[in-house]
Amino acid sequence: MLKAKRLLALKHSISWRYFSLGTDFLGARLPDSVTIVEVGPRDGLQNEKQTIPTEVKVELIHRLGHAGLKVIEATSFVSPKWVPQLADSADVLQQINRHPDVRYPVLTPNMKGLQRALEAGAEEVAIFAAASETFSRRNTNCSIDESMKRFTDICQAAKEARVQVRGYVSCAVGCPYEGQVAPAAAADVAARLYELGCYEVSMGDTNGVGTPATVAAMFQACTKALPVKALAAHMHDTYGQGCANVLTALQMGVSVVDTSVAGLGGCPYSPGAQGNVATEDVVYMLSGFGIHHGVDLDKLVDASAFICGALKRDTMANVSQAMLAARKRSEAEALSA
């Protein structure tokens, strides 16, 4: 079985070594290297209805790190009343065998969450605002302006604790309640988070309605408001546009991409939103362009199979589906030889 897996991985690496297109694509210079922020353990699992044991979450994080991912969003210190699936956030963070080369940011929606995260040993936190007024009130129980006042205190407290803060902008392209979101509105919220001290702002297509055209318009507006090096792409795959939208972001100069193993995810406050764009699919695409990402795809598929087995569900990642099927064929051929 191991021999079959190694042969498959070797075949995959050789094929892309000789057929990679490089980093120029249709007249656009793509990044030579992309940082993948793995959000599966937090954004991917928060929408699951079944209870997931703490040890399964910790094991998933370990497997993702073993696959080469350098940024793994571990959990969220949100109220268990609102997201019961993440009630064990402190236990998860404290039970991780942290690798010195891996960052484990956590989401902290308010000061209470920040305090709990710091007590649990968090070294990096994230905050989230929305480009839609209605979504902001539904998700955080306050207006956009009120959320910014809240985040001012969080950023100041994090700075005093010498903890980095990353920002998220939800509904950067469309909103489940208001419909299309103006690019200028998304850029304005991103700029405000950057001014508060967020070292990076991830623009989220929360309900996955974006297309390359609308995502390009959004990032074009954002790059006029803050440096492109401070922007990240957080795409969902509700309408099957996830990888296309990631590629659009890369063409706009973005070099940080949020993804979720097995395509897990969704949003409790965005009805109908499907999972995040799958890490496996994005890694496969980046490899095709010869873009460095540092992830071992074979080990990543192992991590995907692990969490899907624990959840008793099929993977949403097309690449995992294809590679797992290829493994079965190779193993069957090896047994019959």
C-alpha positions as CSV (number, residue, x, y, z in Angstrom):
1,M,0.0,0.0,0.0
2,L,2.8,2.4,0.9
3,K,4.6,1.6,-2.3
4,A,1.6,2.3,-4.3
5,K,1.1,5.7,-2.6
6,R,4.8,6.6,-3.1
7,L,4.6,5.7,-6.8
8,L,1.5,7.8,-7.2
9,A,3.1,10.8,-5.5
10,L,6.2,10.5,-7.6
11,K,4.2,10.3,-10.8
12,H,2.3,13.4,-9.7
13,S,5.5,15.4,-8.9
14,I,7.2,14.4,-12.1
15,S,4.3,15.4,-14.3
16,W,4.1,18.9,-12.9
17,R,7.9,19.3,-13.0
18,Y,7.8,19.0,-16.8
19,F,4.5,20.6,-17.6
20,S,4.5,23.6,-15.3
21,L,3.6,26.9,-17.0
22,G,5.8,29.0,-14.7
23,T,4.4,32.2,-13.1
24,D,3.4,34.2,-16.2
25,F,-0.2,33.6,-17.2
26,L,-2.1,35.4,-20.0
27,G,0.0,38.5,-19.6
28,A,-0.2,38.7,-15.8
29,R,2.7,38.0,-13.5
30,L,1.6,35.6,-10.8
31,P,3.3,35.4,-7.4
32,D,6.4,33.2,-7.3
33,S,5.3,32.0,-3.8
34,V,1.9,31.8,-2.1
35,T,1.2,31.5,1.6
36,I,-1.8,29.2,2.4
37,V,-3.7,30.0,5.5
38,E,-5.5,26.7,6.5
39,V,-8.8,27.6,8.1
40,G,-10.3,24.1,8.2
41,P,-10.0,23.5,12.0
42,R,-11.9,26.7,12.7
43,D,-14.0,27.9,9.7
44,G,-14.3,24.4,8.4
45,L,-15.6,22.8,11.5
46,Q,-17.7,25.5,13.1
47,N,-20.7,24.7,10.9
48,E,-20.7,21.0,11.6
49,K,-23.8,19.8,13.4
50,Q,-22.3,16.8,15.1
51,T,-20.0,17.0,18.1
52,I,-16.4,16.7,17.2
53,P,-14.0,15.4,19.9
54,T,-11.2,17.7,20.9
55,E,-8.6,15.0,20.2
56,V,-9.9,14.8,16.6
57,K,-9.5,18.5,16.1
58,V,-6.0,18.4,17.6
59,E,-5.0,15.5,15.4
60,L,-6.2,17.3,12.3
61,I,-4.1,20.3,13.1
62,H,-1.1,18.1,13.7
63,R,-1.7,16.3,10.3
64,L,-2.0,19.6,8.5
65,G,1.2,20.8,10.0
66,H,2.9,17.6,9.0
67,A,1.7,18.2,5.4
68,G,3.7,21.5,5.4
69,L,1.1,24.1,6.1
70,K,2.7,27.0,7.9
71,V,-0.4,28.9,9.0
72,I,-3.2,26.9,10.6
73,E,-6.2,28.8,12.1
74,A,-6.8,26.6,15.1
75,T,-10.1,27.6,16.6
76,S,-12.3,30.5,17.7
77,F,-12.8,32.0,21.1
78,V,-16.4,32.8,20.4
79,S,-19.3,32.3,22.9
80,P,-20.3,28.6,23.0
81,K,-23.9,29.9,23.0
82,W,-23.5,31.0,19.4
83,V,-21.0,28.4,18.1
84,P,-21.2,25.3,20.4
85,Q,-18.9,23.4,18.1
86,L,-16.0,25.5,19.2
87,A,-16.7,25.4,23.0
88,D,-13.4,23.5,23.5
89,S,-11.3,26.3,22.0
90,A,-8.9,26.6,25.0
91,D,-8.4,22.9,25.2
92,V,-7.6,22.6,21.5
93,L,-5.1,25.4,21.6
94,Q,-3.4,24.1,24.7
95,Q,-3.2,20.5,23.4
96,I,-1.5,21.3,20.1
97,N,2.1,20.2,19.9
98,R,3.2,23.5,18.4
99,H,5.9,23.4,15.7
100,P,8.2,26.4,15.8
101,D,7.8,27.1,12.1
102,V,4.0,27.0,12.2
103,R,1.6,29.8,13.3
104,Y,-1.7,29.0,15.0
105,P,-3.9,32.1,14.9
106,V,-7.3,32.0,16.6
107,L,-10.4,34.1,16.1
108,T,-11.4,36.6,18.8
109,P,-14.6,38.4,18.1
110,N,-14.6,40.5,21.3
111,M,-12.5,41.5,24.3
112,K,-13.7,38.5,26.3
113,G,-12.7,36.2,23.5
114,L,-9.3,37.9,23.4
115,Q,-8.7,37.5,27.1
116,R,-9.6,33.8,26.9
117,A,-7.3,33.4,24.0
118,L,-4.4,35.0,25.7
119,E,-4.9,32.9,28.8
120,A,-4.8,29.8,26.6
121,G,-1.5,30.9,25.1
122,A,-2.5,32.5,21.7
123,E,0.3,34.2,19.9
124,E,-1.8,35.6,17.0
125,V,-5.5,36.5,16.8
126,A,-8.0,37.5,14.2
127,I,-10.9,39.8,14.2
128,F,-13.7,40.1,11.6
129,A,-15.9,42.9,10.3
130,A,-18.5,42.9,7.5
131,A,-18.9,45.0,4.4
132,S,-22.6,44.6,4.8
133,E,-24.5,46.5,7.5
134,T,-27.2,43.8,7.8
135,F,-24.7,41.0,8.0
136,S,-22.7,42.9,10.6
137,R,-25.8,43.2,12.8
138,R,-26.8,39.5,12.3
139,N,-23.3,38.2,12.9
140,T,-21.9,40.5,15.6
141,N,-25.0,42.2,17.0
142,C,-23.7,45.7,16.1
143,S,-23.3,48.1,13.2
144,I,-20.0,48.3,11.2
145,D,-19.1,51.5,13.0
146,E,-19.8,50.0,16.4
147,S,-17.7,46.9,15.5
148,M,-14.8,49.2,14.6
149,K,-14.9,50.8,18.1
150,R,-14.9,47.3,19.6
151,F,-11.9,46.3,17.5
152,T,-10.0,49.4,18.5
153,D,-9.9,48.1,22.1
154,I,-9.0,44.6,20.9
155,C,-6.1,45.8,18.7
156,Q,-4.7,47.9,21.5
157,A,-4.9,45.1,24.0
158,A,-3.3,42.7,21.5
159,K,-0.5,45.2,20.9
160,E,0.2,45.5,24.6
161,A,0.4,41.7,24.8
162,R,2.7,41.7,21.7
163,V,0.2,39.6,19.8
164,Q,-0.3,40.1,16.0
165,V,-3.8,40.8,14.7
166,R,-5.2,39.7,11.4
167,G,-8.4,41.1,10.0
168,Y,-11.3,39.5,8.0
169,V,-13.9,41.3,5.9
170,S,-17.0,39.2,5.5
171,C,-19.4,39.7,2.5
172,A,-16.7,41.5,0.5
173,V,-18.5,40.6,-2.7
174,G,-22.1,39.8,-1.8
175,C,-24.4,39.5,1.2
176,P,-27.1,36.9,1.8
177,Y,-29.4,39.7,3.1
178,E,-28.5,42.7,1.0
179,G,-27.3,41.2,-2.3
180,Q,-24.4,42.7,-4.2
181,V,-21.8,44.6,-2.1
182,A,-20.1,47.6,-3.7
183,P,-16.3,47.2,-4.0
184,A,-15.8,50.6,-2.4
185,A,-17.7,49.4,0.7
186,A,-15.5,46.3,1.0
187,A,-12.3,48.4,0.5
188,D,-13.4,50.9,3.1
189,V,-13.8,48.3,5.8
190,A,-10.5,46.7,4.8
191,A,-8.7,50.0,5.1
192,R,-10.2,50.7,8.5
193,L,-9.0,47.3,9.8
194,Y,-5.6,48.0,8.4
195,E,-5.5,51.4,10.1
196,L,-6.4,49.8,13.4
197,G,-3.2,47.7,13.2
198,C,-4.2,44.5,11.4
199,Y,-1.0,43.4,9.6
200,E,-3.1,41.6,7.0
201,V,-6.8,41.8,5.9
202,S,-8.5,38.8,4.3
203,M,-11.3,39.6,1.9
204,G,-14.1,37.0,2.3
205,D,-16.6,35.9,-0.3
206,T,-18.7,34.6,2.6
207,N,-21.6,33.2,0.7
208,G,-19.6,32.2,-2.4
209,V,-21.5,34.3,-4.9
210,G,-18.4,36.0,-6.4
211,T,-17.1,35.5,-9.9
212,P,-13.7,36.5,-11.3
213,A,-15.3,39.7,-12.5
214,T,-16.7,40.8,-9.2
215,V,-13.7,39.5,-7.2
216,A,-11.4,41.5,-9.5
217,A,-13.5,44.6,-9.0
218,M,-13.3,44.2,-5.3
219,F,-9.6,43.7,-5.1
220,Q,-9.0,46.6,-7.5
221,A,-10.8,48.8,-5.1
222,C,-8.9,47.4,-2.1
223,T,-5.5,47.9,-3.7
224,K,-6.3,51.6,-3.9
225,A,-7.0,51.7,-0.2
226,L,-4.2,49.6,1.3
227,P,-1.0,47.8,0.1
228,V,-1.7,44.6,-1.9
229,K,0.9,42.8,0.3
230,A,-1.5,43.3,3.2
231,L,-4.4,41.6,1.4
232,A,-5.5,38.0,1.4
233,A,-8.2,36.1,-0.4
234,H,-10.8,34.0,1.4
235,M,-13.1,32.4,-1.2
236,H,-16.0,30.0,-0.7
237,D,-17.1,27.5,-3.4
238,T,-20.9,27.7,-3.3
239,Y,-21.2,28.2,-7.0
240,G,-18.1,26.4,-8.0
241,Q,-16.1,29.6,-8.5
242,G,-13.6,29.1,-5.7
243,C,-10.4,28.3,-7.6
244,A,-11.3,30.7,-10.4
245,N,-11.7,33.5,-7.9
246,V,-8.4,32.5,-6.2
247,L,-6.6,32.7,-9.5
248,T,-8.2,36.2,-10.1
249,A,-6.8,37.3,-6.7
250,L,-3.3,36.0,-7.7
251,Q,-3.5,38.0,-11.0
252,M,-4.3,41.1,-8.9
253,G,-1.1,40.6,-6.9
254,V,-2.5,38.8,-3.8
255,S,-0.1,36.2,-2.5
256,V,-2.0,34.9,0.6
257,V,-4.9,32.6,0.2
258,D,-7.3,31.1,2.9
259,T,-8.4,27.5,2.2
260,S,-10.0,24.7,4.1
261,V,-9.0,21.0,3.9
262,A,-11.6,18.8,2.2
263,G,-13.6,22.0,1.3
264,L,-15.1,22.0,4.8
265,G,-17.0,25.0,6.0
266,G,-19.8,27.4,5.6
267,C,-21.1,30.2,7.8
268,P,-23.7,29.9,10.5
269,Y,-25.0,33.4,9.6
270,S,-25.0,33.0,5.8
271,P,-27.8,30.6,4.9
272,G,-26.9,28.3,2.0
273,A,-23.2,29.1,2.0
274,Q,-21.2,26.0,1.1
275,G,-17.7,25.2,2.2
276,N,-14.5,27.2,1.7
277,V,-12.4,26.5,-1.4
278,A,-10.6,23.3,-0.8
279,T,-6.9,23.4,0.2
280,E,-6.2,20.4,-2.0
281,D,-7.7,22.0,-5.1
282,V,-5.8,25.2,-4.6
283,V,-2.5,23.4,-3.9
284,Y,-3.0,21.4,-7.1
285,M,-3.6,24.6,-9.1
286,L,-0.6,26.4,-7.6
287,S,1.6,23.4,-8.5
288,G,0.3,23.6,-12.1
289,F,1.6,27.2,-12.3
290,G,4.9,26.3,-10.7
291,I,4.1,28.5,-7.7
292,H,5.9,27.6,-4.5
293,H,3.5,26.7,-1.6
294,G,5.5,24.2,0.5
295,V,2.7,21.7,0.9
296,D,3.0,18.0,0.4
297,L,-0.2,17.2,-1.5
298,D,-0.1,13.4,-0.7
299,K,0.1,14.1,3.1
300,L,-2.6,16.8,2.7
301,V,-4.9,14.2,1.1
302,D,-4.2,11.9,4.1
303,A,-5.3,14.7,6.4
304,S,-8.4,15.3,4.3
305,A,-9.3,11.5,4.4
306,F,-8.7,11.5,8.2
307,I,-11.2,14.4,9.0
308,C,-13.8,13.1,6.5
309,G,-13.5,9.7,8.1
310,A,-14.1,11.2,11.5
311,L,-17.0,13.2,10.2
312,K,-18.4,10.2,8.3
313,R,-18.8,12.2,5.1
314,D,-17.2,12.5,1.7
315,T,-14.6,15.1,0.9
316,M,-15.7,18.2,-1.1
317,A,-12.3,18.5,-2.6
318,N,-12.1,17.4,-6.2
319,V,-8.4,16.7,-6.0
320,S,-8.8,14.4,-3.0
321,Q,-11.6,12.6,-4.7
322,A,-9.4,12.0,-7.7
323,M,-6.3,11.0,-5.8
324,L,-8.0,8.7,-3.4
325,A,-9.7,6.9,-6.3
326,A,-6.3,6.6,-8.0
327,R,-4.8,5.2,-4.8
328,K,-7.5,2.5,-4.7
329,R,-6.8,1.6,-8.3
330,S,-3.1,1.4,-7.7
331,E,-3.5,-0.7,-4.6
332,A,-5.9,-3.0,-6.5
333,E,-3.4,-3.4,-9.3
334,A,-0.6,-4.1,-6.9
335,L,-2.6,-6.8,-5.2
336,S,-3.6,-8.5,-8.5
337,A,0.0,-8.3,-9.9
